[in-house]
Amino acid sequence: MTTTASAVTPRTVHTADLTPAELRAIRALLDDAFDGDFSDEDWEHGLGGMHALVHDDAGRLVAHGSVIMRRVRHRDRWLRVGYVEAVGVRADARRTGLGGRVMAQLERVIDRAYDAGMLSASDEGAALYAARGWEVWSGRVCALGPQGVVRLPDEEGSTFVRPALAGPLDPAYELVFDWRDGDVL
């Protein structure tokens, strides 16, 4: 069953302003969009920032994404990074431009409020981000873990960057992400 999304701009809202019912609807959408491979840690990573929500004409949630703040060291500076999380579109509404509409709202937030935008893309999502001008980070990717800086070679090639207030970043210098539970990136 194909549904149509209304022509309105996606609603942007902070996690604190979402109702319990909206949070449940977002989690259900993401569980479905990721075929059950959306963990509790993934859910936690997408909270605490701005969400972009698209509803269909019947009021059902069809697309979602969030941007949260992370700290990332580049060169000798800790950047405020708008990190994109939990981007998903309901299966029957995919390939209709909704992912792009969600990303446009998240990019607006990133461009105006953060030093840079970053995300870790799945194979399925990489084309969307590349088409929107996000660039694969060609440098090293690390995290500041409990034992110090740890290289994350599995994240190299799937980490995308969008310059924002800090301007272009130099891939000759590594990105060192703040540590978090679950998948670090």
N, C-alpha and C positions, 0 to 999 in steps of 0.2 A: 504494500500500500504506500503510494507516494503522497507525501504531504507538501504543502507549500508554506514557506515562511513569509510572514507579512513583510512589507517593504520598509518597515521602520528600521532605524539604526539599532543595532544591538544595545540592550540596556547595560550600562556599566554601573557596578555597585561594589562597595567594599564588603568583605566577609562579615563584618560586624552588623551590616544592615540587611543581611539575608535572613529570612525566617527559617525556622526548623524544617518546614515543609519544602522550601526552596533548596535547602542543603540536601535533604533526602532525594529530591528530584535530580539534582546535579550528580550526586553519588550514583544513583541508579543509571543515569545516562552514561557516565564514565565506565561503570562496570560493564554495561552493554557494549559501548563503543570499543572497549579494549578486550572484548570476549572473555571477561572474567579474570584478566591478567592485570587488574588495577588494585594494588595492595593498599593496606591501611596506611603505610608510609607514603605511598604515592598520593593518597588523599590528603594527608597532613601537609605534604609539600605544596599543595595547591591552595592552602588556606592562609589567611592573614594579609591578603592584598586585594587588588581589584579584580573583579570578575566581569567578563563580557558574556551575556546571555542572549540567545535568540529563541523566540517561541514561534510556533506555527499559528495559523489563523484560529485554531481551536484552543490556543493557550498552552499547548504542551511544549516543554523544553525540547529543542532539537539540536542546539549547538551551545558549546561552552568553552571557555578558556580563562585562565587567570594569569596574572603577573604579580609576583611577590618580590620583595627586596632581598637580595643576597649581597654579601661582601665578597669581592674577588680582588686579589692582589695582582697588579700588573705593573711591571717595573718595580718602583719603590713606593707605589701608592695603592691604598685600598680604595677600590671603586664601589660606588653604590650602583648595583646592577639590577635592572628589571628582568627577572628570570621568568620565562614563560613556562607554565605548567598546565597540565590537565586539559589539553585541547582535544575535544572530541565532538563528533557529529553523529547523530542517530543514523543507523544503517540505511534507512529508507530515504534519508535526506542528503546523502553524500553526493559529491560531484555536482552540487548545485550552487557553489559559491559561498556557502555558509562559513566554511573554515576561513576563507579570506575575509569575510565580514567581521568575524570574531578577531582575527589577527589585526585588522585595521584599527580596531578599538584599542587593543593591547599595545600596538605600536604607537598610537597617539599618546598613551600614558607614558610609555618608555621614553619617547622623544622629548617630552616636556618635563619629566621628573627624575630621570636616571642618567648616570654617566654613560651607560651602554645597555644594550639588551643582549641576553644570551638565552640559549635553550639547548637541550639535548634531544635530537630528533630520532624518532624511529625510522626504519626504512620506508614505511608507508607515508610518514609525514614530511620527509626530507624535501620532496618535490615542491610541496606547498611553500615551505620557507625559502627555498632557493628562488622560486618564481617571484617571491615578494622582495627579493634583494638581500635577504640574509645570506651571509657568507660562511662557509665552513672554515672554522679556525684551523690554520695550517701549522700552528705552533704546538708546544707541549701543553698538556692539561694535567693539573695536579690538584690536590686538596690538602688543607692543613688539618691533619689528623691528630689523634691523641699522642702519637709518637713523633710528630713533626710533619714536614712536607712529604707527601706520598704521590708519586706519579700515577696517573690513571690512563694507561695506554689504550684501554678499551673504549675510552671516551673520545679519543683523538679520531677525527674523521666524522664524528656525529655531533660535535659541539658547533653550534652556529652562533654568530655574533652580528649585532647590528650597532653601528656607531650611533651615539646620541650626544649628550652634552660634552663629553670628554673628547670627542672627535675620534678619528681612526686609531685603532690599537696596533701595536707592532708585534707581529708573530715571532720576532726574534726573541721576545721575552715571554716566559710562560704565564699562563693563567693559573692562579692558586685560589681555589674555591674554599669557602667556609665549609666546615664539616657538618654533616647532619645524619640522622639515623636513616636506615634503608639505603637505597641507591644514593650516593653522594651527589651525583648530577641527575 
